[in-house]
Amino acid sequence: MLLCYICGKEFGSKSLAIHEPQCAAKFEAEQALLPAGQRKKLPVKPTGLAGTGTLEERNAAAQQVYEEQVMVGC
C-alpha cells in the first residue's frame, strides 16, 4: 500500500494514480471555503515518489510531506 502525500491515506499503486488528482481537487476546494488567512497551499509532491526507491522510502517521503505541509498547525 502507498500513502497519499495529500491526505495521508493508503491506496494500492494503481488506485493512488487515480486518487491523487481527485484528492488535490478536493483539497483545493476545501481550502477555498476557508478565510484567506487560514488557507494552505496544495502540498508539493515529493521527488521520491517518481517511481524509484523502495515502498518504505516512497511512503516515508509521502508521510513527511503530509506532516510538514498539511498537518502544520493542527
GIBEL-V506337 format. One record per residue. SS is DSSP state (A for helix, B for strand, O for the rest). PSI is psi in whole degrees, 0 to 359 (* if undefined). Layout:
ss->SS psi->PSI
ss->SS psi->PSI
This chain:
ss->O psi->143
ss->B psi->146
ss->B psi->140
ss->O psi->129
ss->O psi->349
ss->O psi->311
ss->O psi->347
ss->O psi->8
ss->O psi->159
ss->B psi->142
ss->B psi->158
ss->O psi->161
ss->A psi->319
ss->A psi->323
ss->A psi->324
ss->A psi->321
ss->A psi->328
ss->A psi->321
ss->A psi->316
ss->A psi->312
ss->A psi->323
ss->A psi->321
ss->A psi->320
ss->A psi->316
ss->A psi->318
ss->A psi->317
ss->A psi->312
ss->A psi->322
ss->A psi->319
ss->A psi->320
ss->A psi->327
ss->A psi->337
ss->O psi->344
ss->O psi->156
ss->O psi->150
ss->A psi->322
ss->A psi->347
ss->A psi->356
ss->O psi->147
ss->O psi->151
ss->O psi->155
ss->O psi->130
ss->O psi->148
ss->O psi->127
ss->O psi->126
ss->O psi->146
ss->A psi->337
ss->A psi->357
ss->A psi->16
ss->O psi->12
ss->O psi->356
ss->O psi->162
ss->O psi->168
ss->O psi->169
ss->A psi->318
ss->A psi->320
ss->A psi->319
ss->A psi->316
ss->A psi->324
ss->A psi->319
ss->A psi->317
ss->A psi->317
ss->A psi->320
ss->A psi->316
ss->A psi->315
ss->A psi->313
ss->A psi->320
ss->A psi->326
ss->A psi->332
ss->A psi->313
ss->O psi->4
ss->O psi->129
ss->O psi->359
ss->O psi->*
